[in-house]
Amino acid sequence: MPEEEIQKKKKLSMVVMSGDMDKLFGAFIIANGAAAMGSEVTMFFTFWGLRAIKKDVRTGTTFFGKMLGMMYGGDIMKANPSKFSFMGMGRWMFGKMMGNHNVAKLDELRDLAVTLGVKMYGCQMSMDVMEIPQSAFIDGVQEPVGVGFFIAEAEESGIQLFI
Amino acid sequence: MSEEMKADLELDLKGLLCPMPMVKVSQNIASVAVGGTIRAVATDPGSMADIPAWAKSTGNELISAEKIDGEFVFMVKRLK
């Protein structure tokens, strides 16, 4: 049977695996820009990226899960830059610099994306492994999905990104 | 030229950085009627590339994009 031709839409599908501050800025600025340009946007959050859509709540059920919940806890505002982290100093410094230049904060950019209709999904498998339940996510995050769902979204998207 | 035309909506985008000037234009375009215009003033030099790209991608018309006294002034017309 011949494969069906997949029609590409004006749509952006993005995997957000990183939890780094700088990469999250990139992810949400691109998502907001695409939404503003009339594009459908899907963001698929996995592994370190999950904290970007998390509320500031404790997670974890097992010993390791609770430890991870403590060491990688908090919400998107806990994201450190991928370089010059210096135990949180880098976050503070970049936060100051961005504030001085009037750049929107990370949580503001994320919430704007929700407002603009960007669809955000947690990866079910990494949520299970990291013991982060759907209830830990902010309002506006869709029910968890898997890789099949992401691939189907990406297949019909003119733009696909991995961050 | 944009000074002579009276826009249906004035947007002050001064001080805003990427992606906000474009996001604000996009959020406000629905509040003017089809055929209506927005005059937006930004200070972000990147908006000189972004707002024309936004107009092209969304199928709206960029009437003008000018640098006036260090500010970036745009006239856009809602086409659909």
gemmi code that builds the backbone of each chain (N, CA, C; Angstrom):
import gemmi

chains = {
    "A": [
        ("MET", (0.853, -1.198, 0.000), (0.000, 0.000, 0.000), (0.884, 1.241, 0.000)),
        ("PRO", (0.645, 2.165, -0.925), (1.497, 3.369, -0.937), (1.222, 4.247, 0.283)),
        ("GLU", (2.292, 4.867, 0.766), (2.117, 5.735, 1.933), (1.368, 6.993, 1.539)),
        ("GLU", (0.546, 7.420, 2.431), (-0.221, 8.636, 2.184), (0.700, 9.852, 2.226)),
        ("GLU", (0.464, 10.763, 1.339), (1.230, 12.012, 1.356), (0.782, 12.836, 2.565)),
        ("ILE", (1.756, 13.247, 3.388), (1.380, 14.039, 4.569), (1.429, 15.523, 4.217)),
        ("GLN", (0.326, 16.190, 4.462), (0.224, 17.610, 4.159), (0.822, 18.419, 5.313)),
        ("LYS", (1.830, 19.239, 4.997), (2.436, 20.072, 6.042), (1.601, 21.320, 6.267)),
        ("LYS", (1.390, 21.630, 7.550), (0.594, 22.803, 7.899), (1.499, 23.915, 8.390)),
        ("LYS", (0.893, 25.100, 8.554), (1.624, 26.190, 9.193), (1.640, 25.875, 10.685)),
        ("LYS", (2.613, 25.101, 11.059), (2.631, 24.549, 12.408), (4.066, 24.306, 12.844)),
        ("LEU", (4.326, 24.537, 14.131), (5.651, 24.324, 14.712), (5.541, 23.285, 15.811)),
        ("SER", (6.350, 22.248, 15.721), (6.405, 21.248, 16.785), (7.800, 21.232, 17.375)),
        ("MET", (7.847, 21.225, 18.695), (9.114, 21.415, 19.379), (9.237, 20.433, 20.530)),
        ("VAL", (10.397, 19.778, 20.624), (10.714, 18.997, 21.824), (11.526, 19.904, 22.742)),
        ("VAL", (11.137, 20.016, 23.988), (11.936, 20.782, 24.950), (12.493, 19.793, 25.966)),
        ("MET", (13.731, 19.391, 25.762), (14.364, 18.439, 26.676), (15.195, 19.173, 27.715)),
        ("SER", (15.663, 20.363, 27.361), (16.548, 21.101, 28.255), (15.764, 21.846, 29.326)),
        ("GLY", (16.368, 21.961, 30.506), (15.802, 22.787, 31.566), (16.660, 24.021, 31.796)),
        ("ASP", (17.597, 24.260, 30.885), (18.484, 25.423, 31.048), (17.750, 26.722, 30.766)),
        ("MET", (18.061, 27.714, 31.560), (17.406, 29.020, 31.429), (17.503, 29.589, 30.018)),
        ("ASP", (18.707, 29.586, 29.474), (18.907, 30.208, 28.159), (18.127, 29.460, 27.071)),
        ("LYS", (18.132, 28.119, 27.170), (17.434, 27.340, 26.148), (15.924, 27.486, 26.288)),
        ("LEU", (15.459, 27.614, 27.527), (14.017, 27.818, 27.729), (13.585, 29.180, 27.192)),
        ("PHE", (14.446, 30.192, 27.371), (14.140, 31.493, 26.765), (13.954, 31.326, 25.265)),
        ("GLY", (14.919, 30.638, 24.649), (14.825, 30.406, 23.211), (13.526, 29.708, 22.841)),
        ("ALA", (13.217, 28.633, 23.581), (12.029, 27.836, 23.275), (10.757, 28.681, 23.350)),
        ("PHE", (10.615, 29.459, 24.417), (9.362, 30.198, 24.587), (9.291, 31.448, 23.692)),
        ("ILE", (10.426, 32.042, 23.395), (10.406, 33.184, 22.474), (10.006, 32.703, 21.072)),
        ("ILE", (10.564, 31.574, 20.661), (10.199, 31.021, 19.352), (8.721, 30.626, 19.336)),
        ("ALA", (8.272, 29.981, 20.426), (6.872, 29.536, 20.484), (5.927, 30.739, 20.399)),
        ("ASN", (6.220, 31.791, 21.154), (5.369, 32.981, 21.137), (5.415, 33.675, 19.779)),
        ("GLY", (6.608, 33.746, 19.201), (6.752, 34.373, 17.891), (5.949, 33.624, 16.842)),
        ("ALA", (6.049, 32.299, 16.857), (5.323, 31.487, 15.880), (3.812, 31.645, 16.067)),
        ("ALA", (3.373, 31.629, 17.337), (1.936, 31.787, 17.611), (1.461, 33.153, 17.112)),
        ("ALA", (2.278, 34.187, 17.329), (1.911, 35.530, 16.876), (1.839, 35.595, 15.360)),
        ("MET", (2.617, 34.770, 14.690), (2.613, 34.771, 13.230), (1.536, 33.846, 12.674)),
        ("GLY", (0.653, 33.406, 13.540), (-0.496, 32.641, 13.075), (-0.241, 31.153, 12.915)),
        ("SER", (0.820, 30.679, 13.554), (1.151, 29.272, 13.451), (0.561, 28.494, 14.619)),
        ("GLU", (0.155, 27.258, 14.357), (-0.159, 26.349, 15.467), (1.162, 25.976, 16.119)),
        ("VAL", (1.171, 25.828, 17.434), (2.420, 25.469, 18.106), (2.189, 24.341, 19.112)),
        ("THR", (3.007, 23.307, 19.010), (2.990, 22.202, 19.965), (4.352, 22.118, 20.646)),
        ("MET", (4.343, 22.104, 21.970), (5.591, 21.928, 22.723), (5.492, 20.635, 23.526)),
        ("PHE", (6.496, 19.797, 23.366), (6.523, 18.492, 24.013), (7.664, 18.518, 25.030)),
        ("PHE", (7.331, 18.525, 26.315), (8.343, 18.680, 27.363), (8.758, 17.321, 27.894)),
        ("THR", (10.049, 17.083, 27.903), (10.544, 15.816, 28.407), (11.797, 16.028, 29.248)),
        ("PHE", (12.030, 15.093, 30.139), (13.181, 15.065, 31.038), (13.436, 16.410, 31.729)),
        ("TRP", (14.571, 17.040, 31.529), (14.876, 18.275, 32.274), (13.916, 19.400, 31.906)),
        ("GLY", (13.267, 19.242, 30.781), (12.325, 20.271, 30.342), (11.037, 20.291, 31.159)),
        ("LEU", (10.747, 19.187, 31.859), (9.465, 19.096, 32.579), (9.284, 20.207, 33.617)),
        ("ARG", (10.375, 20.609, 34.248), (10.242, 21.634, 35.296), (9.700, 22.957, 34.745)),
        ("ALA", (9.892, 23.174, 33.442), (9.438, 24.429, 32.831), (7.914, 24.580, 32.878)),
        ("ILE", (7.200, 23.458, 33.008), (5.731, 23.561, 33.057), (5.197, 23.143, 34.427)),
        ("LYS", (6.117, 23.087, 35.402), (5.746, 22.624, 36.739), (5.441, 23.797, 37.669)),
        ("LYS", (4.523, 23.553, 38.582), (4.298, 24.515, 39.665), (5.388, 24.312, 40.714)),
        ("ASP", (5.514, 25.249, 41.619), (6.507, 25.142, 42.685), (5.980, 24.206, 43.778)),
        ("VAL", (5.917, 22.907, 43.460), (5.450, 21.917, 44.436), (6.453, 20.772, 44.536)),
        ("ARG", (6.482, 20.129, 45.696), (7.337, 18.962, 45.902), (6.785, 17.778, 45.116)),
        ("THR", (7.683, 17.006, 44.511), (7.250, 15.797, 43.793), (8.082, 14.614, 44.254)),
        ("GLY", (7.682, 13.423, 43.819), (8.419, 12.205, 44.135), (7.642, 11.324, 45.076)),
        ("THR", (7.651, 10.020, 44.792), (6.972, 9.064, 45.673), (7.996, 8.128, 46.326)),
        ("THR", (9.002, 7.697, 45.572), (10.036, 6.831, 46.145), (11.173, 7.691, 46.716)),
        ("PHE", (12.152, 7.038, 47.342), (13.292, 7.757, 47.904), (14.031, 8.574, 46.837)),
        ("PHE", (14.334, 7.913, 45.711), (15.058, 8.613, 44.638), (14.207, 9.733, 44.031)),
        ("GLY", (12.945, 9.424, 43.877), (12.041, 10.422, 43.297), (11.952, 11.667, 44.165)),
        ("LYS", (11.880, 11.454, 45.472), (11.814, 12.597, 46.391), (13.124, 13.377, 46.383)),
        ("MET", (14.238, 12.623, 46.262), (15.542, 13.283, 46.233), (15.643, 14.171, 44.985)),
        ("LEU", (15.200, 13.610, 43.853), (15.200, 14.379, 42.607), (14.286, 15.597, 42.746)),
        ("GLY", (13.134, 15.372, 43.379), (12.191, 16.467, 43.597), (12.789, 17.595, 44.424)),
        ("MET", (13.721, 17.233, 45.307), (14.379, 18.261, 46.121), (15.506, 18.929, 45.363)),
        ("MET", (16.319, 18.095, 44.669), (17.507, 18.643, 44.023), (17.179, 19.355, 42.711)),
        ("TYR", (16.098, 18.930, 42.076), (15.692, 19.587, 40.835), (14.256, 20.078, 41.011)),
        ("GLY", (14.000, 20.690, 42.152), (12.635, 21.097, 42.479), (12.322, 22.513, 42.030)),
        ("GLY", (11.256, 23.037, 42.591), (10.851, 24.397, 42.248), (10.164, 24.444, 40.902)),
        ("ASP", (10.154, 25.628, 40.304), (9.481, 25.796, 39.022), (10.442, 26.394, 38.001)),
        ("ILE", (9.889, 26.941, 36.937), (10.700, 27.442, 35.817), (11.698, 28.527, 36.252)),
        ("MET", (11.348, 29.252, 37.319), (12.231, 30.337, 37.746), (13.509, 29.820, 38.420)),
        ("LYS", (13.578, 28.501, 38.635), (14.787, 27.898, 39.214), (15.795, 27.507, 38.125)),
        ("ALA", (15.418, 27.716, 36.864), (16.291, 27.309, 35.762), (17.599, 28.096, 35.784)),
        ("ASN", (18.709, 27.369, 35.696), (20.024, 27.997, 35.651), (20.523, 28.076, 34.217)),
        ("PRO", (21.357, 29.089, 33.907), (21.942, 29.147, 32.564), (22.863, 27.956, 32.314)),
        ("SER", (23.012, 27.553, 31.048), (23.823, 26.377, 30.718), (25.309, 26.666, 30.902)),
        ("LYS", (25.691, 27.921, 30.899), (27.069, 28.320, 31.212), (27.031, 29.342, 32.340)),
        ("PHE", (28.122, 29.466, 33.056), (28.226, 30.439, 34.153), (27.104, 30.278, 35.175)),
        ("SER", (26.854, 29.036, 35.561), (25.780, 28.817, 36.531), (26.213, 29.264, 37.929)),
        ("PHE", (27.413, 28.874, 38.357), (27.971, 29.272, 39.667), (26.972, 29.137, 40.802)),
        ("MET", (26.346, 27.971, 40.921), (25.435, 27.704, 42.046), (24.310, 28.742, 42.175)),
        ("GLY", (23.792, 29.198, 41.087), (22.665, 30.131, 41.158), (23.057, 31.591, 40.922)),
        ("MET", (24.344, 31.873, 41.019), (24.806, 33.248, 40.783), (24.512, 33.684, 39.347)),
        ("GLY", (24.721, 32.747, 38.438), (24.510, 33.047, 37.022), (23.065, 33.383, 36.739)),
        ("ARG", (22.164, 32.631, 37.398), (20.732, 32.886, 37.222), (20.391, 34.299, 37.671)),
        ("TRP", (20.953, 34.643, 38.825), (20.702, 35.971, 39.389), (21.246, 37.059, 38.455)),
        ("MET", (22.482, 36.832, 37.964), (23.117, 37.839, 37.113), (22.363, 38.017, 35.791)),
        ("PHE", (22.020, 36.887, 35.146), (21.288, 36.985, 33.883), (19.895, 37.587, 34.114)),
        ("GLY", (19.299, 37.209, 35.246), (17.995, 37.767, 35.589), (18.061, 39.276, 35.673)),
        ("LYS", (19.108, 39.776, 36.348), (19.322, 41.226, 36.470), (19.534, 41.863, 35.106)),
        ("MET", (20.411, 41.219, 34.311), (20.740, 41.806, 33.000), (19.506, 41.845, 32.100)),
        ("MET", (18.731, 40.771, 32.142), (17.546, 40.741, 31.291), (16.517, 41.748, 31.777)),
        ("GLY", (16.397, 41.856, 33.088), (15.495, 42.855, 33.672), (15.903, 44.256, 33.253)),
        ("ASN", (17.211, 44.517, 33.270), (17.706, 45.838, 32.877), (17.388, 46.149, 31.421)),
        ("HIS", (17.338, 45.100, 30.611), (17.038, 45.305, 29.189), (15.565, 45.101, 28.878)),
        ("ASN", (14.780, 44.926, 29.944), (13.326, 44.858, 29.769), (12.846, 43.621, 29.015)),
        ("VAL", (13.593, 42.526, 29.145), (13.138, 41.264, 28.563), (12.120, 40.652, 29.526)),
        ("ALA", (11.071, 40.055, 28.975), (10.064, 39.417, 29.822), (10.688, 38.259, 30.590)),
        ("LYS", (10.151, 37.977, 31.788), (10.667, 36.868, 32.592), (10.197, 35.534, 31.996)),
        ("LEU", (10.931, 34.474, 32.360), (10.620, 33.150, 31.802), (9.188, 32.712, 32.076)),
        ("ASP", (8.718, 32.893, 33.315), (7.356, 32.445, 33.613), (6.326, 33.296, 32.870)),
        ("GLU", (6.642, 34.581, 32.659), (5.734, 35.446, 31.890), (5.645, 34.991, 30.435)),
        ("LEU", (6.815, 34.641, 29.872), (6.834, 34.166, 28.483), (6.063, 32.856, 28.348)),
        ("ARG", (6.226, 31.980, 29.334), (5.509, 30.701, 29.288), (3.995, 30.920, 29.400)),
        ("ASP", (3.602, 31.781, 30.335), (2.171, 32.009, 30.525), (1.560, 32.716, 29.314)),
        ("LEU", (2.367, 33.591, 28.678), (1.898, 34.239, 27.448), (1.655, 33.185, 26.369)),
        ("ALA", (2.539, 32.210, 26.308), (2.390, 31.140, 25.314), (1.075, 30.386, 25.521)),
        ("VAL", (0.738, 30.123, 26.785), (-0.544, 29.464, 27.078), (-1.687, 30.349, 26.571)),
        ("THR", (-1.586, 31.645, 26.857), (-2.614, 32.601, 26.429), (-2.758, 32.636, 24.912)),
        ("LEU", (-1.624, 32.516, 24.206), (-1.658, 32.581, 22.742), (-2.094, 31.261, 22.115)),
        ("GLY", (-2.421, 30.276, 22.960), (-2.950, 29.022, 22.435), (-1.912, 27.968, 22.111)),
        ("VAL", (-0.675, 28.179, 22.592), (0.361, 27.159, 22.394), (-0.020, 25.922, 23.211)),
        ("LYS", (0.033, 24.751, 22.558), (-0.331, 23.498, 23.226), (0.913, 22.879, 23.862)),
        ("MET", (0.865, 22.658, 25.172), (2.016, 22.086, 25.886), (1.654, 20.717, 26.440)),
        ("TYR", (2.584, 19.785, 26.263), (2.362, 18.412, 26.704), (3.558, 17.923, 27.508)),
        ("GLY", (3.300, 17.176, 28.582), (4.368, 16.477, 29.278), (4.540, 15.107, 28.666)),
        ("CYS", (5.782, 14.629, 28.652), (6.079, 13.285, 28.158), (5.758, 12.296, 29.273)),
        ("GLN", (4.833, 11.389, 28.993), (4.362, 10.451, 30.023), (5.505, 9.620, 30.609)),
        ("MET", (6.384, 9.132, 29.751), (7.450, 8.251, 30.230), (8.384, 8.978, 31.185)),
        ("SER", (8.830, 10.198, 30.816), (9.759, 10.873, 31.727), (9.038, 11.370, 32.981)),
        ("MET", (7.733, 11.645, 32.869), (6.962, 12.002, 34.071), (6.930, 10.822, 35.039)),
        ("ASP", (6.760, 9.614, 34.493), (6.751, 8.409, 35.331), (8.114, 8.193, 35.982)),
        ("VAL", (9.164, 8.273, 35.160), (10.509, 8.020, 35.673), (10.875, 9.043, 36.743)),
        ("MET", (10.573, 10.309, 36.487), (10.963, 11.375, 37.409), (9.916, 11.600, 38.510)),
        ("GLU", (8.838, 10.824, 38.452), (7.776, 10.880, 39.468), (7.188, 12.284, 39.596)),
        ("ILE", (6.873, 12.856, 38.440), (6.216, 14.163, 38.383), (4.808, 13.952, 37.815)),
        ("PRO", (3.782, 14.078, 38.643), (2.420, 13.823, 38.151), (1.841, 15.017, 37.392)),
        ("GLN", (0.816, 14.773, 36.611), (0.136, 15.842, 35.866), (-0.323, 16.965, 36.803)),
        ("SER", (-0.726, 16.588, 38.020), (-1.236, 17.591, 38.983), (-0.158, 18.582, 39.406)),
        ("ALA", (1.127, 18.270, 39.129), (2.201, 19.203, 39.487), (2.361, 20.292, 38.435)),
        ("PHE", (1.702, 20.139, 37.295), (1.859, 21.104, 36.201), (0.916, 22.303, 36.354)),
        ("ILE", (1.302, 23.386, 35.727), (0.476, 24.592, 35.721), (-0.808, 24.346, 34.915)),
        ("ASP", (-1.811, 25.174, 35.132), (-3.042, 25.097, 34.344), (-2.702, 25.389, 32.884)),
        ("GLY", (-3.378, 24.707, 31.998), (-3.141, 24.969, 30.580), (-2.270, 23.913, 29.930)),
        ("VAL", (-1.631, 23.060, 30.749), (-0.853, 21.960, 30.177), (-1.805, 20.818, 29.849)),
        ("GLN", (-1.680, 20.279, 28.629), (-2.561, 19.209, 28.172), (-2.211, 17.895, 28.868)),
        ("GLU", (-3.077, 16.914, 28.721), (-2.819, 15.590, 29.303), (-1.568, 14.971, 28.669)),
        ("PRO", (-0.796, 14.181, 29.437), (0.468, 13.623, 28.959), (0.318, 12.766, 27.694)),
        ("VAL", (1.390, 12.779, 26.904), (1.403, 12.005, 25.659), (2.735, 11.282, 25.513)),
        ("GLY", (2.853, 10.506, 24.470), (4.094, 9.785, 24.205), (4.706, 10.183, 22.876)),
        ("VAL", (5.742, 9.461, 22.478), (6.507, 9.834, 21.296), (5.659, 9.720, 20.016)),
        ("GLY", (4.743, 8.760, 19.994), (3.908, 8.595, 18.801), (3.112, 9.848, 18.514)),
        ("PHE", (2.571, 10.424, 19.585), (1.799, 11.650, 19.443), (2.675, 12.773, 18.903)),
        ("PHE", (3.894, 12.888, 19.465), (4.779, 13.956, 19.004), (5.136, 13.785, 17.533)),
        ("ILE", (5.462, 12.560, 17.138), (5.847, 12.318, 15.739), (4.693, 12.681, 14.795)),
        ("ALA", (3.480, 12.315, 15.195), (2.323, 12.647, 14.356), (2.157, 14.160, 14.228)),
        ("GLU", (2.401, 14.882, 15.330), (2.347, 16.340, 15.283), (3.454, 16.889, 14.382)),
        ("ALA", (4.666, 16.346, 14.566), (5.828, 16.835, 13.817), (5.669, 16.573, 12.322)),
        ("GLU", (5.080, 15.437, 11.985), (4.916, 15.073, 10.575), (4.109, 16.100, 9.794)),
        ("GLU", (3.156, 16.709, 10.455), (2.317, 17.671, 9.734), (2.767, 19.114, 9.966)),
        ("SER", (3.950, 19.282, 10.594), (4.455, 20.619, 10.902), (5.508, 21.064, 9.902)),
        ("GLY", (5.397, 22.297, 9.443), (6.407, 22.860, 8.553), (7.732, 23.072, 9.259)),
        ("ILE", (7.686, 23.288, 10.575), (8.905, 23.525, 11.357), (8.946, 22.555, 12.537)),
        ("GLN", (10.091, 21.904, 12.702), (10.283, 21.044, 13.878), (11.596, 21.412, 14.559)),
        ("LEU", (11.548, 21.521, 15.861), (12.753, 21.902, 16.604), (12.970, 20.981, 17.795)),
        ("PHE", (14.232, 20.855, 18.149), (14.615, 20.082, 19.338), (15.498, 20.971, 20.202)),
        ("ILE", (15.024, 21.240, 21.416), (15.773, 22.180, 22.263), (16.141, 21.519, 23.588)),
    ],
    "B": [
        ("MET", (5.203, 59.762, 5.545), (3.952, 59.303, 4.959), (3.028, 58.763, 6.023)),
        ("SER", (3.617, 57.963, 6.959), (2.756, 57.394, 7.994), (2.233, 58.483, 8.922)),
        ("GLU", (2.927, 59.598, 8.935), (2.488, 60.705, 9.795), (1.163, 61.302, 9.295)),
        ("GLU", (0.995, 61.256, 7.968), (-0.208, 61.880, 7.404), (-1.441, 61.011, 7.578)),
        ("MET", (-1.202, 59.682, 7.588), (-2.336, 58.773, 7.682), (-2.796, 58.626, 9.118)),
        ("LYS", (-4.100, 58.643, 9.293), (-4.648, 58.451, 10.638), (-4.956, 56.971, 10.819)),
        ("ALA", (-4.298, 56.362, 11.789), (-4.510, 54.938, 12.008), (-5.741, 54.715, 12.882)),
        ("ASP", (-6.319, 53.523, 12.766), (-7.470, 53.184, 13.601), (-7.036, 52.861, 15.029)),
        ("LEU", (-5.786, 52.431, 15.158), (-5.275, 52.082, 16.485), (-3.804, 52.483, 16.578)),
        ("GLU", (-3.449, 53.091, 17.710), (-2.053, 53.453, 17.965), (-1.486, 52.480, 18.985)),
        ("LEU", (-0.316, 51.930, 18.714), (0.314, 51.021, 19.674), (1.669, 51.563, 20.100)),
        ("ASP", (1.862, 51.663, 21.393), (3.158, 52.081, 21.931), (3.949, 50.841, 22.339)),
        ("LEU", (4.948, 50.505, 21.549), (5.739, 49.298, 21.811), (7.147, 49.664, 22.274)),
        ("LYS", (7.302, 50.902, 22.728), (8.636, 51.360, 23.116), (9.136, 50.600, 24.344)),
        ("GLY", (10.405, 50.228, 24.298), (11.011, 49.523, 25.427), (10.834, 48.016, 25.370)),
        ("LEU", (9.942, 47.540, 24.510), (9.703, 46.097, 24.432), (10.749, 45.434, 23.533)),
        ("LEU", (11.169, 44.242, 23.954), (12.138, 43.491, 23.164), (11.475, 42.260, 22.553)),
        ("CYS", (12.207, 41.655, 21.619), (11.768, 40.429, 20.945), (11.272, 39.410, 21.964)),
        ("PRO", (10.158, 38.757, 21.780), (9.278, 38.813, 20.612), (8.085, 39.747, 20.815)),
        ("MET", (8.135, 40.598, 21.842), (6.931, 41.308, 22.261), (6.347, 42.297, 21.247)),
        ("PRO", (7.177, 43.079, 20.510), (6.556, 44.008, 19.555), (5.639, 43.276, 18.555)),
        ("MET", (6.142, 42.159, 18.034), (5.366, 41.381, 17.065), (4.144, 40.738, 17.724)),
        ("VAL", (4.328, 40.239, 18.940), (3.212, 39.613, 19.665), (2.105, 40.640, 19.906)),
        ("LYS", (2.494, 41.863, 20.280), (1.490, 42.904, 20.564), (0.722, 43.297, 19.296)),
        ("VAL", (1.452, 43.431, 18.195), (0.771, 43.748, 16.929), (-0.222, 42.629, 16.599)),
        ("SER", (0.237, 41.411, 16.758), (-0.609, 40.256, 16.454), (-1.846, 40.215, 17.351)),
        ("GLN", (-1.657, 40.505, 18.645), (-2.781, 40.467, 19.580), (-3.794, 41.575, 19.313)),
        ("ASN", (-3.312, 42.675, 18.720), (-4.193, 43.825, 18.539), (-4.835, 43.920, 17.158)),
        ("ILE", (-4.327, 43.112, 16.222), (-4.833, 43.240, 14.852), (-6.322, 42.901, 14.784)),
        ("ALA", (-6.754, 41.990, 15.653), (-8.163, 41.581, 15.617), (-9.087, 42.698, 16.111)),
        ("SER", (-8.534, 43.685, 16.807), (-9.395, 44.734, 17.356), (-9.655, 45.866, 16.354)),
        ("VAL", (-8.999, 45.810, 15.176), (-9.402, 46.741, 14.114), (-10.160, 45.945, 13.041)),
        ("ALA", (-11.010, 46.632, 12.333), (-11.806, 45.949, 11.309), (-10.918, 45.575, 10.127)),
        ("VAL", (-11.362, 44.639, 9.309), (-10.646, 44.310, 8.081), (-10.569, 45.581, 7.228)),
        ("GLY", (-9.365, 45.907, 6.764), (-9.155, 47.167, 6.050), (-8.672, 48.273, 6.967)),
        ("GLY", (-8.761, 48.037, 8.274), (-8.310, 49.012, 9.258), (-6.800, 48.990, 9.432)),
        ("THR", (-6.268, 50.006, 10.100), (-4.819, 50.125, 10.221), (-4.363, 50.276, 11.678)),
        ("ILE", (-3.138, 49.843, 11.902), (-2.477, 50.045, 13.197), (-1.195, 50.816, 12.944)),
        ("ARG", (-0.962, 51.816, 13.771), (0.325, 52.501, 13.746), (1.048, 52.111, 15.025)),
        ("ALA", (2.217, 51.486, 14.882), (2.960, 50.997, 16.042), (4.334, 51.643, 16.086)),
        ("VAL", (4.736, 52.053, 17.291), (6.049, 52.661, 17.466), (6.876, 51.805, 18.417)),
        ("ALA", (8.006, 51.301, 17.913), (8.871, 50.432, 18.712), (10.266, 51.032, 18.819)),
        ("THR", (11.033, 50.551, 19.802), (12.436, 50.976, 19.916), (13.398, 49.814, 19.671)),
        ("ASP", (12.853, 48.606, 19.567), (13.682, 47.423, 19.315), (14.060, 47.381, 17.828)),
        ("PRO", (15.370, 47.509, 17.506), (15.780, 47.509, 16.088), (15.380, 46.218, 15.374)),
        ("GLY", (15.289, 45.112, 16.126), (14.901, 43.826, 15.533), (13.500, 43.855, 14.954)),
        ("SER", (12.672, 44.768, 15.451), (11.292, 44.832, 14.963), (11.246, 45.268, 13.496)),
        ("MET", (12.325, 45.929, 13.013), (12.367, 46.342, 11.602), (12.381, 45.118, 10.685)),
        ("ALA", (12.887, 44.004, 11.192), (12.863, 42.770, 10.414), (11.614, 41.950, 10.753)),
        ("ASP", (11.236, 41.965, 12.026), (10.184, 41.057, 12.498), (8.781, 41.465, 12.062)),
        ("ILE", (8.458, 42.719, 12.148), (7.074, 43.124, 11.853), (6.759, 42.990, 10.357)),
        ("PRO", (7.702, 43.370, 9.456), (7.446, 43.056, 8.045), (7.287, 41.551, 7.807)),
        ("ALA", (8.098, 40.733, 8.487), (7.988, 39.270, 8.340), (6.638, 38.785, 8.864)),
        ("TRP", (6.206, 39.371, 9.962), (4.891, 39.010, 10.523), (3.789, 39.312, 9.507)),
        ("ALA", (3.860, 40.503, 8.895), (2.833, 40.901, 7.926), (2.806, 39.925, 6.739)),
        ("LYS", (3.998, 39.598, 6.253), (4.105, 38.689, 5.113), (3.526, 37.322, 5.473)),
        ("SER", (3.904, 36.825, 6.651), (3.501, 35.465, 7.041), (2.017, 35.357, 7.367)),
        ("THR", (1.440, 36.426, 7.903), (0.030, 36.365, 8.305), (-0.907, 36.882, 7.222)),
        ("GLY", (-0.348, 37.381, 6.120), (-1.188, 37.864, 5.033), (-1.806, 39.221, 5.290)),
        ("ASN", (-1.146, 40.014, 6.119), (-1.578, 41.406, 6.302), (-0.622, 42.325, 5.555)),
        ("GLU", (-0.996, 43.596, 5.424), (-0.193, 44.490, 4.591), (0.664, 45.425, 5.440)),
        ("LEU", (1.937, 45.452, 5.095), (2.822, 46.430, 5.711), (2.804, 47.666, 4.820)),
        ("ILE", (2.194, 48.736, 5.304), (2.120, 49.951, 4.496), (3.446, 50.695, 4.545)),
        ("SER", (4.026, 50.768, 5.753), (5.329, 51.416, 5.867), (6.061, 50.954, 7.112)),
        ("ALA", (7.395, 51.000, 7.023), (8.263, 50.729, 8.170), (9.396, 51.731, 8.087)),
        ("GLU", (9.411, 52.673, 9.014), (10.382, 53.761, 8.914), (11.101, 53.988, 10.225)),
        ("LYS", (12.353, 54.432, 10.120), (13.075, 54.843, 11.313), (12.946, 56.353, 11.428)),
        ("ILE", (12.323, 56.797, 12.491), (12.116, 58.231, 12.690), (12.636, 58.621, 14.065)),
        ("ASP", (13.635, 59.470, 14.091), (14.241, 59.923, 15.356), (14.603, 58.767, 16.293)),
        ("GLY", (15.224, 57.757, 15.742), (15.675, 56.638, 16.570), (14.582, 55.664, 16.965)),
        ("GLU", (13.362, 55.900, 16.489), (12.276, 54.975, 16.773), (11.831, 54.306, 15.474)),
        ("PHE", (11.170, 53.178, 15.635), (10.741, 52.421, 14.454), (9.224, 52.486, 14.359)),
        ("VAL", (8.768, 53.079, 13.276), (7.338, 53.355, 13.134), (6.757, 52.489, 12.017)),
        ("PHE", (5.716, 51.772, 12.362), (5.096, 50.838, 11.408), (3.644, 51.203, 11.177)),
        ("MET", (3.228, 51.063, 9.916), (1.801, 51.134, 9.593), (1.447, 49.791, 8.999)),
        ("VAL", (0.510, 49.121, 9.629), (0.059, 47.845, 9.067), (-1.437, 47.875, 8.863)),
        ("LYS", (-1.868, 47.181, 7.833), (-3.283, 47.158, 7.485), (-3.798, 45.731, 7.592)),
        ("ARG", (-4.916, 45.581, 8.285), (-5.507, 44.252, 8.421), (-6.191, 43.865, 7.121)),
        ("LEU", (-5.782, 42.751, 6.524), (-6.371, 42.332, 5.262), (-7.365, 41.174, 5.400)),
        ("LYS", (-7.280, 40.466, 6.548), (-8.243, 39.362, 6.710), (-8.520, 39.082, 8.166)),
    ],
}
model = gemmi.Model(1)
for chain_id, residues in chains.items():
    chain = gemmi.Chain(chain_id)
    for i, (resn, *xyz) in enumerate(residues, 1):
        res = gemmi.Residue()
        res.name, res.seqid = resn, gemmi.SeqId(i, " ")
        for name, pos in zip(("N", "CA", "C"), xyz):
            atom = gemmi.Atom()
            atom.name, atom.element = name, gemmi.Element(name[0])
            atom.pos, atom.b_iso = gemmi.Position(*pos), 0.0
            res.add_atom(atom)
        chain.add_residue(res)
    model.add_chain(chain)
structure = gemmi.Structure()
structure.add_model(model)
structure.setup_entities()
